Amino acid sequence: MKYRHSLKLQGGGRPQNQLLKGFQGVISHVAEIFKHESALTIGEFLISLAVIGALAVILIPIYKTAKPDTIDAKHKKATYTVERIVNELS
């Protein structure tokens, strides 16, 4: 299927949609790819689900152990700041 576009001429008689003409081959190639491309199979879906599950199994424990460390660090910083202020005032 060919696409027809209206040509609007600029000052030198050049077509305004010159870029569009260059991309027509690319557009038709992409259209051909998507025309023959099928949807995901159940196997591909299950594999991607397994990969996401494996990443979750690895990353959730790391996140849970890292969070108390940040709370502990904030607690130590706050304690140090309060001790410093108390020492300066006394």
N, C-alpha and C positions, 0 to 999 in steps of 0.2 A: 504494500500500500504506500503510495507516495503522498506526501503532504504538500499542499499548495499554500504559498504565502504571498501576500500582496507586496509588491516592491514599491517603496517610496524613495524617490531619488533625492539625493542631497545636491549641494552646489556643483560638484564635479561630475555628476551623473553616476556616482557609485551607489549601489543598493544599500539601504540603511540596515537591512537584516543580513549583512554579509557574514557575521558570526553565526547566525542561525543556519545558513547554508552549510557552513563548515561542520556544524554539529549534527546535521541530519543523518550522516552515516553512523555516528555514535549512538544517536537516539534509536535508530532502527536496529542496531546491534543489541542494545540493552533490551529493546522490546522483544527481539527474538529469544534472548536468554530467558526472560520471564515467561514467555509463551510456552517454552518447553520445560520449565522448572516445575517440579512437583512440590507438594507440601512436605512437611516433616513426617517421617515415618515414626511408628511407635517405638522402634528400636533407637532412633536418634533422640527421641524425646526422653526415653528411659536412661540413656547414657548421659545426657546433659543433666538430668535430675540427679543421677548418682554422683556426678562431679560436683554439683552444688552441695549435695549432702556431705560429701567428703570434706569439702572446704569448710562447711559449717562445723563439722566434728572437730576439725583441727583448730579453727579460729575462736570458737566460743570459749573453750577453757583458757586460752591465752588472754582473751578479753577479761574474763572473770578474775584471773590472777593479777592482771595489770591494774585494775581499778582500785583495789585496796592499797596498793603501793602508792598511788597518787594521793589517796586520802591520808595515808600515814605521813607522806612528805609534807602535805599542807598542815597537818597537825603539828609536826616538828617545827615548821617555819613559824607558825602562829605562837607556839610555846616560846621559841627563841625570842621573837619580837616582844612578847609580853615581859619576859624576864629582863630583856635589855631596857625596856621602858621603866620597869620597877627599880632596877639598879641605878638608872640615871636620876630618878626622883628621890631615892633615899640617900 
